[in-house]
Amino acid sequence: MIKTAEKRFIIFYINGQKLKSNKYTKIESSIPYYPIFLYKQFIIILVNMYLVSFIKSIASLTLKTFFGLKQSEKWATEYLHTVEVKFDGKFDKKTLEKIVKRYSIQQHFINDSFSSLYGRNNNVNEKERNLLYFIMVSVYDDFFDDKTLTLEQIDSIFYHPEVFTPETFFEKVFIYTHTSLLNDVADKAQYFKDFEGLHIAQKDSLEQFNPNVTGETLLSITTRKGGYCLLMCRHYLDTPYLPAADATWYALGGVIQLTNDLYDIYKDMQEGIITLAVRAKQYEAIYALYQKYAQALNESIRRLPVSQARKMDLSIILNVIAAFGYVALANLKRLQANNSDNSILPAFDTLPRKELIIDMEKNSNRYKLLKFTYQNAAL
């Protein structure tokens, strides 16, 4: 009976739920007062340990962000200039800044977090592969977005880069990065299979311009695009292969993709792109969908065969990423609450841009980011 009561107290304190009086009476009356006191103190210690872990992880991430991002961006910018010299071309400013920013964020928030499962940050080779990846996928995305290549040509340069004759700077860069990474990873067959999964999802995403695209199709595209993007990145680490971590990489990708869609509602509407976020009619429905993605991420972390301390550190950092989505959802909740019919979201095309843009420079949104991270990161 004491063991049962102990479990109840653990569930109560870790989930942060308010203890109801009838539960308290039932537990307290079922075992002696003195053991209850001890268990309560024990669980308070557990809660304090989580708080300490949370503060430690957030402080470390803050320092890395403050000092590390600038250094990473500087190195990445210099590397991109060497690529420009190598292939006698130029990245436009927008593409260069996009590559540098995405590389730096993923390096500190994600790649270092996964290698920390083995007690270290990424080494130089891992960082270079990560940057090559962002160069490659940025150029690859532009093939689709800017329609600089036909689908047949994109298939050709993807499946047969060794025989494709490049005519532009960007085609040369894609072949270089694609083949360099393929030849450098340990498991070439699985890596190519994961990239092919992204390639198929990217082609399927053209359906997002179809007004009649189904919700099931959108869900599949969102999951696969995000999932395979991140799953590719696990191949760039030199750490021992951890099969259970594949589910974490894949789930994280889905969270990131859906988060991006939540932040890009206004932009996607202007470009005629249909996403699950653009299609959202009720806050409750899109929240439930996002929560399902985020909970799958946490469940995958729980199953990792590593120490609880390292799982907790990983969970806190990755839940910072998931918290960005919850901040966007909080804005949708506000929009629905202020709608004349507060059971549904207002039509997004009737709203001014400022209502759909999430400004993370606002202290209120930064506070929400920390709050949602703390609420969801505990395992």
N, C-alpha and C positions, 0 to 999 in steps of 0.2 A: 504493500500500500504506500509505503514511503517512496518507493521508486516511481509509482504512478504520479504521486503528488509532485515529485521533483520534475517530471516531464512537463506537467501542467505549468509549473512556475517558469520553466525554460521557455515554453511556447509563449507565455504571457509577456515576459520581459523582452525577448528578442524581437517579437513581432510588434512590440510597442503598443499593444492594445490595452485599453482601460479595463482593469480587472473588475468584473461585476460582483456585487456583494454576495449573490447566491453561490457563485463559484468559490469565493473566498471562504464563506461559511462552510461549504462542503469540504474543501480541502483542509481547513484548519481543524474541523471537528473530527476528521478521519485519522489524524496522527497527533502525537503529543506536541505541545507548544514549542518546546525547546528545539526539536529537529526542524520544525518549520522556520524558526528564527535562523538556524544555521543555513538552511537551503536558501532562504531569502538573501542572506548575506553573500552566499556563493554566486547566486544569479546576478546580484548587483555587481559583483566583481567581473562576471562575464560581460555584462553590459559596458562596464568601464573599460574592459580590455578592447571591446569593439570600438569604443570612442577613441581610445588611445591609438589603435590601428588606423582609424579613419583620419585623425588629425595628422598622424605621421605620414600616411600616404599622400594626403592632400598637400601637406607642407612640402614634401619631396617633389611632387608634381609641379607645384607652384614655382619652386626654385629652378627646376629643370626648364620650365616654360620661360621663366624670366631670363635665365642665363643661356640656356641651351638652344632655344629657338633661333636667336640671332646668329649664333655660331653655325648652326646647321644651315640656315638660309644663306649665309655667306659662302660656306663650302659648296652648297648645291649650285648657287649662282655661278661660281667660278668653274665648276664642273660642266655646267651647261655651255659656258663659253668655249671650253675645250672641244665640246661636241660640235659647236658651230664652226670652229676652225677646221676640225677634222673632215667635215662634210661640206665645207664652203657654203654656208647658208646662215640664216638667222631665224631664231624664234621670235615671233611677235611678242610685244611686251605683255599682253594679256596671258598668253600661253606660258611664257616664262614664269610669270608671277604665280600662276595657278600651279605649275609643277613644283616650284620651290615651297609654296605654302603647304600644299598637300603632303609633300614628302616630309617636311619638318614636323608637322602635326602627327602624322602616322608614326614617324620614327620614335617620338617621345611618348605618345599616348599608347601605342599599340605594340609595335615591334619590340621595344625595350621591355614592355610589360610581359610579353610572352617569354623572352629570354631570361627575365628575372625569375621564372620558375626554376631556373638552373643557377640562380645566384649571380647573374651578371647582366650588363647591358650589351647591346649589339657591338660586334667588332667592326673593323674597317670594311672588310669584305661584305658583311651583311648590310651595312649602310649603303655601300655602292650598289648592291643588287636592288635595294629598296628604291634608290633614286632612278636606276635604269627602268624599273617597273613603272614609275610615275611618268617618266619620259615616254615610254612605250604606250601606255594606255591613254595618255593625253593625245598623242598623235593618232592613235587608233580611233579614239572617239571622234576626232575631227574628220576622219575619212567618212564617217556616217553623217555627222552633223553638217559638215560643209559640202557633202556630196562630191568630194574631189575624186573619189573612185566609185565605180559601179560595184554592186554586190558581188558580181563575178570576179572583179579585180581584187576586192577585199578578201574573198575566199582564196584567191590565188596567192596573194602576198602572205596570207596567214598559213596556209597549208604547204606552200611550196616557195618559201622565201629564197631558196638557193637558186631557183631558175627564174624568178621574177626579175624583170629588168626595170629598175627604178629610174624615174625621170625627174623627180623633184627631191628637194632637200628632205622633206618629211618622209617620203617613201624610203630614202636611204637610211634615215634615222630609225624608222620602225624596223627595218630588216636587221640593222646593227643591234639594236636593243633586244629584239625578239630572239635572234640567234645566240647572242651573248648569254642571255639568261637561260635559254634552253640547254646550252652546252655546259653551263656552270652548276646547275642544280644536281642534287644527288640522285633523285628519282625522276629521270627524264620522262618516262612513260606516263606516270601519274600526273606530273606537272602539265604535260601537254593535254592530258585528259581534262584537267581542271580548267586550263585556258580555253579548251574547246567548249566546255560548258558555258563559260562567259561569252564566247564567240556566238554560240547559238542563241543565248539569251539576248545578246545585243541585236542580232538580226530580228529576233522576235519582237523586240521593243519598238520596231517600226509600226507595230499594231497600235501603239499608243497615240498615233495620229488618226486612228479610225474612231469616229464618234460612236460606233456600235460595238466597240471592244467590250468583252464581258468582264465582270469583276473577277472571275476565276482566272482569266488570262492575265489581268493586271497583277493579281496576287502572285501568280507563278513567275512573271517577269521580275517583279520586285524582289522576290526571294532569291531567284537564281542569279540575277545581276549582282546584287549585293553579296550573296553567299560566295559565288565563285571568285569575285574580285578579291575578297579577303583570304579565301582558301589558297589562292595562288601564292599569297605572301608568306605562308608558313614554309614554303619550299626555299625561301631566301635565307632562312636561319640555319646555322651550323650546329644547332643543338640536336641531341638525339631525338629521333622521331617519336612523338607521343600520339598514338592513334586517337585517344580520347579527345585530344585538343582540336581535332578536325571539326568536331561539332561546335566547339567554341568559336573558332574562326568563322565558320559558316553562319552561325547564329548572329555573331557580331556584324557580319556583312549585311544581313537582313535588317538589323536595327539601324545601321548607318544609312542604308538606302531609303528606308521609310522616313527616317529623320530628315534626310535631304529633301525628300518630297514634301514634307510638312513645311520646311523653310522656303521651298521654291514654288509655293502655290501661285503667287502672283506672276512670277516669271514664266512658269509653265503654261499658265492660261494665256499669256501674251503670245507664246510661241505655238499654241495649239496642241500642247502635249497633255495627254490625259493620264492622270495618276490616281491612285487610291485616295490620296489627300484631296486632289481637285474634285473627285467624285463624292467626297464626304457630305452626307446630308444631316447626320446627327453626331454631336460630340461623343456621346456614349458609345456609338458603334466604332468610330475610328480610335477612340481611347482603348476599347476592349481589344481591338486588333493589335495596336501597338504594345499593349501590356502583354499580350500573348508572345510577341517577338521577344520582349525584354525578359520575360520569365523563362523562356527557352534558353536564353543566354545564361542566366543565372543557374539554371538547372545543369547546363553543360559544364559550368565551372565547378559545381558541387561534385561532379563525377570524375574530376581530374585526379589521377593517382599521385598527388603530391601532398605536402604537408598542409594542414589547415591554415597556417600562417601565410604561406605563399598563395594559397587559393584566395584568402581574404584580401591580400594586397592586390591581386589581379582583379578581383571583383570590384573593389573600390574604384580603381582606375577605369575599368571598362564601363562601370556604371556612371561615371562622369559623362562618358559619351552618350549613354542611353538617356541621361538626364536632360541633354539638349532637346531630345524629342518630347520629354514631358513638359519642358518649358513652352515649346510650340503648342502642345495640346492645351496647356493652361490658357493660352491666348484664344484658342478655339472655344474653350469653355466660357470665356468672357464674352465672346461674340455671340454665342448662343443665348447666354443669360440676358444680353441686352437686345436681343431680337424681339420684334413684336409678337412672334410666336416662339416662345422660349423652349419649345419642345424640339425645335429643329434649328440648324445653322442657317444664317442668312445666305442668300445667293452671293457667292464670292464676287461675281462680276458686277455687283451693285456697290461694292465696297471700295473706298479709296485705297491706294497702295499702302499707306501708312498703317492701315488696320491689319494688313497681312504680313508685314515685315516685323521680324523679331530682332530687336536691337539688344545684343548681348553686352553692349557697353553700359547699359543701364544697371545701376546697383541692384534694383529690384529683381531683375532677371538673373543676375549673378547670385543673389541670395537664393532664388528658386532653384538654381542649378545645384548649389550645395545641399539644399533641403531635400531635393528629389534623390540626389546621390546617396545621402545618409539614409533615407527611408528605404531604399531598394537594394543597397549593396550588402547588407548583412546576409550571411549564408546560414 
